[in-house]
Structure formats: C-alpha cells, structure tokens
Amino acid sequence: MASASKGDTVRIHYTGRLDDGTVFDSSEGRDPLEFEVGAGQVIPGFDASVEGMEAGEEKTVTIPADEAYGPRNDQLVLHIPRDNLPPDLNPEPGQELVMQTADGQRFPVVVTAVGEDGIDVDANHPLAGKDLTFDIQLVEVVEG
C-alpha cells in the first residue's frame, strides 16, 4: 500500500480541536477533504502530518501555532475612525467585516470594540497563536 508523498492527492477525514477540547472544524458529515500533499493548500503542520500516512491509517497530532496560523500579531489590531466607516454601518463586537486596502486587496476582520470615535478590529486569523490538535484519518491516496 502506498503512503502519501509530496505531489500525491489525498482524501482525509479530520476533526480539529483547541487545547480546551473545543472543536473548531470537522469533516464529519461531509465529503473527505481533498488536497495535494506539499502544495501549500493546507497549513504546514497539517501537510507534514499527512505525509507518510497510508490509506486507512488514523492518528492524532498537535500542531504548534507556528506551523498552523502563526502567532498573533498585535499590529493587526487596528482602530478605524468613524469617518472612515460607511454611514449606514452599525458595528457590534464580534461582527465580521471585510476591509479593503488601497490596492484593492480584501481581508476579513472582527470588530473587537465600538466607541464614539470609531471601532477596533482584529485582522488576525481567529486561530492565530493557538496550538491545534487534529484527529486525522487518511481515506485514500491518489498517487501524483
């Protein structure tokens, strides 16, 4: 039986949990996740964990933040003055918004605070700075 190697397309089932046991994502009830090993389509630590697995194999891995979504970056917590917000926007803490840079690049942010003079938003990935634990089952290897 072939093991998963760089360039292979694999299909896997997974459940991702935080340190406190909270499930943040799972393929349960869905088709297996399909990706090419080593192509950067998934976080680096996940990619590395699947390499070498064989079809039918299951394992649990903990991926440190540096190999997942990276550390939190305090420079990505921004204050947006009220003048720069659309007049019809009524932001609330926890609300997800999409911002756009001057060159047209769009990125998601979460409102963390609302004040009279503006809002604070966090552009970090929600899983940044967190170690992630995955239960992985390699369903199939389609050799590359």
Backbone as CSV, one residue per row, in Angstrom:
resi,resn,N_x,N_y,N_z,CA_x,CA_y,CA_z,C_x,C_y,C_z
1,MET,0.856,-1.183,0.000,0.000,0.000,0.000,0.895,1.238,0.000
2,ALA,0.596,2.179,-0.873,1.426,3.372,-0.996,1.135,4.353,0.139
3,SER,2.180,5.004,0.584,1.990,6.048,1.588,1.938,7.404,0.887
4,ALA,1.337,8.372,1.553,1.171,9.707,0.984,2.528,10.398,0.864
5,SER,2.826,10.889,-0.324,4.083,11.589,-0.603,3.778,12.940,-1.233
6,LYS,4.772,13.828,-1.210,4.603,15.135,-1.853,4.164,14.930,-3.295
7,GLY,3.172,15.716,-3.686,2.643,15.635,-5.040,1.432,14.727,-5.162
8,ASP,1.199,13.857,-4.157,0.019,12.994,-4.181,-1.217,13.793,-3.785
9,THR,-2.323,13.430,-4.364,-3.603,13.951,-3.922,-4.142,12.972,-2.892
10,VAL,-4.580,13.493,-1.758,-5.108,12.647,-0.688,-6.513,13.095,-0.330
11,ARG,-7.244,12.181,0.252,-8.576,12.473,0.789,-8.542,12.052,2.251
12,ILE,-8.899,12.987,3.123,-8.833,12.708,4.552,-10.097,13.177,5.266
13,HIS,-10.392,12.484,6.368,-11.383,12.969,7.325,-10.600,13.492,8.510
14,TYR,-11.133,14.528,9.147,-10.412,15.150,10.259,-11.383,15.812,11.225
15,THR,-10.892,15.988,12.447,-11.563,16.827,13.436,-10.468,17.661,14.082
16,GLY,-10.657,18.973,14.112,-9.688,19.889,14.715,-10.214,20.419,16.037
17,ARG,-9.360,20.368,17.084,-9.754,20.832,18.414,-8.720,21.799,18.969
18,LEU,-9.203,22.688,19.841,-8.322,23.582,20.587,-7.876,22.866,21.858
19,ASP,-6.942,23.479,22.599,-6.434,22.888,23.834,-7.536,22.564,24.833
20,ASP,-8.616,23.355,24.840,-9.700,23.127,25.802,-10.714,22.084,25.311
21,GLY,-10.440,21.479,24.148,-11.323,20.442,23.614,-12.380,20.950,22.654
22,THR,-12.509,22.259,22.502,-13.493,22.840,21.591,-13.178,22.431,20.153
23,VAL,-14.162,21.874,19.451,-13.997,21.516,18.042,-14.194,22.782,17.206
24,PHE,-13.177,23.128,16.394,-13.295,24.324,15.555,-13.589,23.980,14.100
25,ASP,-13.364,22.717,13.709,-13.668,22.310,12.341,-13.645,20.785,12.276
26,SER,-14.459,20.239,11.375,-14.505,18.793,11.205,-15.086,18.474,9.841
27,SER,-14.655,17.351,9.282,-15.232,16.890,8.021,-16.395,15.933,8.268
28,GLU,-16.737,15.699,9.532,-17.824,14.786,9.868,-19.102,15.212,9.162
29,GLY,-19.733,14.255,8.497,-20.969,14.541,7.781,-20.754,15.172,6.417
30,ARG,-19.492,15.324,6.030,-19.162,15.920,4.718,-18.258,14.961,3.955
31,ASP,-18.018,15.283,2.696,-17.042,14.526,1.925,-15.661,14.745,2.530
32,PRO,-14.749,13.779,2.348,-13.390,13.983,2.851,-12.747,15.213,2.210
33,LEU,-11.849,15.845,2.960,-11.062,16.964,2.439,-10.062,16.399,1.444
34,GLU,-9.954,17.025,0.282,-9.011,16.584,-0.746,-8.002,17.680,-0.983
35,PHE,-6.704,17.324,-0.973,-5.654,18.295,-1.247,-4.405,17.585,-1.728
36,GLU,-3.501,18.366,-2.309,-2.227,17.836,-2.779,-1.178,18.013,-1.679
37,VAL,-0.563,16.919,-1.281,0.452,16.951,-0.230,1.638,17.804,-0.692
38,GLY,2.045,18.740,0.158,3.212,19.575,-0.123,2.953,20.765,-1.016
39,ALA,1.703,20.993,-1.402,1.393,22.090,-2.321,0.990,23.371,-1.600
40,GLY,0.974,23.356,-0.266,0.618,24.558,0.478,-0.862,24.845,0.501
41,GLN,-1.693,23.840,0.248,-3.141,24.043,0.230,-3.757,23.970,1.632
42,VAL,-2.995,23.437,2.578,-3.422,23.363,3.975,-2.283,23.914,4.830
43,ILE,-2.534,24.125,6.125,-1.483,24.675,6.988,-0.272,23.729,7.001
44,PRO,0.944,24.278,7.138,2.163,23.473,7.017,2.212,22.246,7.931
45,GLY,1.842,22.399,9.186,1.906,21.276,10.115,0.941,20.159,9.763
46,PHE,-0.196,20.506,9.189,-1.182,19.509,8.760,-0.630,18.745,7.568
47,ASP,-0.076,19.486,6.616,0.538,18.902,5.423,1.605,17.887,5.841
48,ALA,2.505,18.299,6.724,3.604,17.431,7.170,3.078,16.204,7.911
49,SER,1.971,16.347,8.624,1.416,15.230,9.392,0.841,14.142,8.494
50,VAL,0.320,14.516,7.354,-0.297,13.553,6.440,0.770,12.812,5.627
51,GLU,1.886,13.480,5.347,2.944,12.849,4.559,3.425,11.579,5.264
52,GLY,3.456,10.479,4.520,3.897,9.197,5.066,2.771,8.316,5.581
53,MET,1.559,8.867,5.734,0.423,8.050,6.171,-0.022,7.124,5.039
54,GLU,-0.639,6.002,5.422,-1.196,5.073,4.447,-2.715,5.096,4.529
55,ALA,-3.368,4.722,3.432,-4.829,4.689,3.396,-5.347,3.841,4.548
56,GLY,-6.353,4.371,5.252,-6.941,3.677,6.390,-6.278,4.025,7.715
57,GLU,-5.093,4.609,7.667,-4.374,4.951,8.900,-5.046,6.139,9.591
58,GLU,-5.033,6.096,10.923,-5.565,7.191,11.727,-4.498,7.623,12.717
59,LYS,-4.455,8.924,13.016,-3.558,9.420,14.054,-4.048,10.750,14.576
60,THR,-3.536,11.104,15.744,-3.825,12.385,16.367,-2.516,13.147,16.459
61,VAL,-2.535,14.399,16.002,-1.333,15.236,16.030,-1.673,16.596,16.630
62,THR,-0.713,17.167,17.331,-0.855,18.534,17.817,0.114,19.391,17.033
63,ILE,-0.423,20.416,16.409,0.366,21.298,15.551,0.560,22.621,16.290
64,PRO,1.828,22.987,16.560,2.069,24.257,17.247,1.647,25.438,16.376
65,ALA,1.304,26.530,17.033,0.820,27.730,16.336,1.730,28.141,15.184
66,ASP,3.053,28.028,15.371,3.991,28.442,14.320,3.845,27.619,13.046
67,GLU,3.319,26.389,13.146,3.128,25.537,11.970,1.662,25.495,11.549
68,ALA,0.848,26.338,12.210,-0.581,26.407,11.891,-0.857,27.779,11.275
69,TYR,-1.468,28.685,12.037,-1.804,30.013,11.518,-0.861,31.094,12.024
70,GLY,0.240,30.668,12.653,1.251,31.614,13.110,0.861,32.281,14.416
71,PRO,1.773,33.090,14.940,1.495,33.796,16.199,0.528,34.958,15.962
72,ARG,-0.132,35.397,17.031,-0.954,36.609,16.940,-0.032,37.795,16.714
73,ASN,-0.483,38.732,15.908,0.286,39.920,15.601,-0.510,41.132,16.086
74,ASP,-0.006,41.779,17.148,-0.722,42.926,17.715,-0.853,44.081,16.728
75,GLN,0.007,44.123,15.709,-0.087,45.187,14.702,-1.302,45.003,13.784
76,LEU,-1.942,43.843,13.885,-3.146,43.600,13.086,-4.421,43.945,13.845
77,VAL,-4.264,44.537,15.038,-5.404,45.074,15.780,-5.408,46.570,15.477
78,LEU,-6.457,47.024,14.813,-6.493,48.379,14.256,-7.662,49.192,14.803
79,HIS,-7.469,50.506,14.867,-8.559,51.428,15.200,-8.979,52.107,13.902
80,ILE,-10.256,52.029,13.593,-10.798,52.654,12.385,-11.666,53.834,12.821
81,PRO,-11.256,55.068,12.463,-12.064,56.237,12.833,-13.468,56.164,12.219
82,ARG,-14.435,56.678,12.927,-15.843,56.659,12.494,-15.990,57.276,11.100
83,ASP,-15.188,58.317,10.781,-15.252,58.972,9.464,-14.936,58.009,8.317
84,ASN,-14.171,56.960,8.598,-13.762,56.023,7.548,-14.733,54.852,7.394
85,LEU,-15.805,54.861,8.145,-16.786,53.779,8.088,-17.987,54.197,7.246
86,PRO,-18.629,53.241,6.587,-19.853,53.584,5.857,-20.885,54.145,6.839
87,PRO,-21.616,55.190,6.456,-22.557,55.831,7.375,-23.680,54.911,7.858
88,ASP,-24.024,53.905,7.057,-25.119,53.009,7.434,-24.646,51.794,8.247
89,LEU,-23.354,51.722,8.564,-22.811,50.592,9.324,-23.078,50.789,10.812
90,ASN,-23.664,49.779,11.429,-23.897,49.771,12.877,-23.120,48.597,13.470
91,PRO,-21.812,48.757,13.632,-20.974,47.631,14.063,-21.232,47.224,15.509
92,GLU,-21.039,45.911,15.763,-21.162,45.366,17.106,-19.963,44.459,17.364
93,PRO,-19.486,44.385,18.605,-18.376,43.476,18.916,-18.710,42.051,18.481
94,GLY,-17.722,41.408,17.851,-17.894,40.050,17.345,-18.335,39.991,15.897
95,GLN,-18.786,41.114,15.371,-19.241,41.167,13.982,-18.049,41.009,13.042
96,GLU,-18.239,40.229,11.985,-17.200,40.060,10.969,-17.449,41.039,9.837
97,LEU,-16.389,41.732,9.432,-16.447,42.679,8.323,-15.341,42.334,7.335
98,VAL,-15.436,42.897,6.148,-14.370,42.755,5.163,-13.837,44.146,4.870
99,MET,-12.512,44.314,5.037,-11.862,45.593,4.733,-11.156,45.468,3.396
100,GLN,-10.857,46.627,2.815,-10.155,46.642,1.536,-9.009,47.638,1.614
101,THR,-7.830,47.205,1.162,-6.663,48.086,1.146,-6.759,49.023,-0.055
102,ALA,-5.881,50.015,-0.099,-5.873,50.988,-1.196,-5.657,50.312,-2.550
103,ASP,-4.931,49.174,-2.560,-4.683,48.478,-3.824,-5.757,47.436,-4.157
104,GLY,-6.852,47.409,-3.376,-7.977,46.545,-3.693,-7.971,45.187,-3.012
105,GLN,-6.940,44.882,-2.238,-6.892,43.588,-1.547,-7.920,43.582,-0.423
106,ARG,-8.720,42.512,-0.366,-9.768,42.390,0.651,-9.333,41.381,1.709
107,PHE,-9.695,41.654,2.983,-9.365,40.720,4.063,-10.395,40.843,5.178
108,PRO,-10.676,39.709,5.834,-11.687,39.716,6.895,-11.128,40.262,8.204
109,VAL,-11.979,40.917,8.971,-11.639,41.413,10.304,-12.831,41.151,11.225
110,VAL,-12.559,41.161,12.530,-13.617,41.008,13.531,-13.623,42.267,14.389
111,VAL,-14.809,42.837,14.591,-14.950,44.020,15.441,-14.722,43.581,16.888
112,THR,-13.776,44.262,17.574,-13.486,43.917,18.970,-14.025,44.954,19.943
113,ALA,-14.213,46.202,19.492,-14.738,47.254,20.359,-15.382,48.332,19.498
114,VAL,-16.417,48.963,20.047,-17.118,50.040,19.358,-17.132,51.244,20.287
115,GLY,-16.680,52.395,19.762,-16.678,53.628,20.550,-17.279,54.764,19.755
116,GLU,-17.420,55.915,20.413,-17.979,57.093,19.747,-17.111,57.547,18.572
117,ASP,-15.789,57.432,18.709,-14.875,57.938,17.684,-14.523,56.907,16.612
118,GLY,-14.927,55.643,16.794,-14.615,54.631,15.798,-14.720,53.226,16.363
119,ILE,-14.131,52.279,15.640,-14.174,50.885,16.073,-12.763,50.313,16.087
120,ASP,-12.573,49.268,16.892,-11.342,48.488,16.876,-11.659,47.172,16.191
121,VAL,-10.745,46.742,15.313,-10.918,45.480,14.607,-9.650,44.652,14.731
122,ASP,-9.815,43.347,14.624,-8.695,42.414,14.682,-8.635,41.674,13.360
123,ALA,-7.509,41.815,12.645,-7.336,41.164,11.349,-6.551,39.858,11.451
124,ASN,-6.204,39.432,12.673,-5.552,38.137,12.846,-6.521,37.025,12.468
125,HIS,-5.984,35.911,11.972,-6.816,34.738,11.749,-7.365,34.311,13.109
126,PRO,-8.616,33.880,13.202,-9.182,33.502,14.504,-8.383,32.418,15.239
127,LEU,-7.617,31.597,14.516,-6.835,30.532,15.146,-5.359,30.904,15.311
128,ALA,-5.001,32.139,14.986,-3.611,32.581,15.155,-3.227,32.505,16.632
129,GLY,-2.010,32.048,16.883,-1.498,31.969,18.245,-1.968,30.747,19.010
130,LYS,-2.673,29.840,18.348,-3.208,28.667,19.041,-2.599,27.381,18.491
131,ASP,-2.269,26.467,19.426,-1.876,25.122,19.034,-3.153,24.371,18.674
132,LEU,-3.092,23.557,17.627,-4.268,22.863,17.125,-4.042,21.353,17.163
133,THR,-5.028,20.616,17.635,-4.949,19.157,17.662,-5.927,18.602,16.638
134,PHE,-5.443,17.689,15.808,-6.266,17.088,14.767,-6.282,15.576,14.910
135,ASP,-7.475,14.995,14.805,-7.633,13.563,14.584,-7.733,13.433,13.073
136,ILE,-6.832,12.651,12.484,-6.762,12.534,11.027,-6.950,11.077,10.626
137,GLN,-7.777,10.847,9.621,-7.906,9.528,9.018,-7.664,9.694,7.524
138,LEU,-6.641,9.026,7.028,-6.355,9.076,5.594,-7.275,8.072,4.901
139,VAL,-8.194,8.576,4.113,-9.184,7.753,3.441,-8.595,7.141,2.173
140,GLU,-7.860,7.959,1.401,-7.391,7.491,0.097,-6.180,8.306,-0.343
141,VAL,-5.247,7.605,-1.003,-4.108,8.265,-1.640,-4.265,8.067,-3.136
142,VAL,-4.293,9.185,-3.869,-4.302,9.133,-5.318,-2.920,9.574,-5.742
143,GLU,-2.081,8.650,-6.164,-0.679,8.979,-6.432,-0.565,10.055,-7.492
144,GLY,0.395,10.967,-7.254,0.578,12.128,-8.123,1.291,11.844,-9.392
